[in-house]
Amino acid sequence: MTSPRDGSIQEDIGRRLVEARLIDDAALQKAALQQKSTGSSLTANLVKTGAITEEGLLDFLSNFYGAPAIDLKNYEPDPALIS
């Protein structure tokens, strides 16, 4: 469930992606419409529509928040921790 604040954070990230020229206004508007109709996040919609790659978004968010990116796609958790 998202709070009203989550929406404004998503909008801010969307605007910053446009300012960084990683997406265009049309892609942002399309993703925002999908967000309203499906309830999925703006950033997920941007990736889903191909406006930005998942890796491109990850790199942008890493720089935006000043935190290193971690790719867990090929990460194998310790089996002892799962049981």
Wavefront OBJ file of the C-alpha trace (Angstrom):
o trace
v 0.000 0.000 0.000
v 1.354 3.453 -0.842
v 0.912 6.607 1.150
v 0.282 10.046 -0.359
v 3.907 10.878 0.387
v 5.072 7.878 -1.687
v 3.277 9.363 -4.698
v 5.036 12.689 -4.331
v 8.411 10.951 -4.019
v 7.665 8.983 -7.198
v 6.649 12.191 -8.995
v 9.864 13.869 -7.858
v 11.938 10.952 -9.101
v 10.049 11.023 -12.396
v 10.709 14.738 -12.801
v 14.389 14.260 -11.979
v 14.655 11.475 -14.557
v 13.304 13.929 -17.146
v 15.737 16.625 -15.993
v 18.596 14.115 -16.304
v 17.342 13.368 -19.836
v 17.003 9.685 -19.057
v 13.308 9.724 -20.017
v 11.085 12.204 -21.841
v 7.866 13.922 -20.759
v 5.713 11.583 -22.855
v 7.159 8.519 -21.101
v 6.603 10.143 -17.711
v 2.980 10.974 -18.541
v 2.324 7.443 -19.824
v 3.809 5.902 -16.682
v 1.800 8.289 -14.479
v -1.447 7.285 -16.210
v -0.615 3.618 -15.719
v 0.170 4.318 -12.069
v -3.300 5.777 -11.567
v -5.082 2.967 -13.392
v -3.100 -0.031 -12.107
v -1.734 1.169 -8.778
v 1.791 0.073 -9.654
v 4.664 2.441 -9.030
v 5.737 5.103 -11.476
v 9.261 3.715 -11.685
v 7.997 0.163 -12.294
v 5.847 1.500 -15.131
v 8.799 3.353 -16.652
v 10.764 0.112 -16.755
v 7.764 -1.921 -17.941
v 7.138 0.432 -20.873
v 10.812 0.440 -21.835
v 11.304 4.142 -21.104
v 14.353 3.230 -19.002
v 16.138 -0.026 -18.284
v 16.115 -1.532 -14.828
v 19.896 -1.070 -14.723
v 19.598 2.567 -15.814
v 17.028 3.236 -13.095
v 19.161 1.443 -10.510
v 22.189 3.546 -11.455
v 20.135 6.759 -11.302
v 18.622 5.885 -7.904
v 22.026 4.913 -6.545
v 23.373 8.353 -7.463
v 20.166 10.113 -6.365
v 20.242 8.606 -2.863
v 24.039 8.475 -2.584
v 23.982 4.759 -1.832
v 25.721 1.950 -3.667
v 23.603 -0.222 -5.928
v 23.343 -3.920 -5.190
v 22.349 -6.344 -7.934
v 20.710 -9.378 -6.358
v 19.819 -11.160 -9.604
v 22.706 -13.603 -9.325
v 22.886 -13.692 -5.538
v 22.546 -17.103 -3.933
v 21.414 -16.846 -0.305
v 23.052 -19.062 2.266
v 20.847 -22.195 2.441
v 21.334 -22.316 6.206
v 19.553 -18.981 6.499
v 16.534 -20.158 4.520
v 15.615 -23.172 6.623
l 1 2 3 4 5 6 7 8 9 10 11 12 13 14 15 16 17 18 19 20 21 22 23 24 25 26 27 28 29 30 31 32 33 34 35 36 37 38 39 40 41 42 43 44 45 46 47 48 49 50 51 52 53 54 55 56 57 58 59 60 61 62 63 64 65 66 67 68 69 70 71 72 73 74 75 76 77 78 79 80 81 82 83
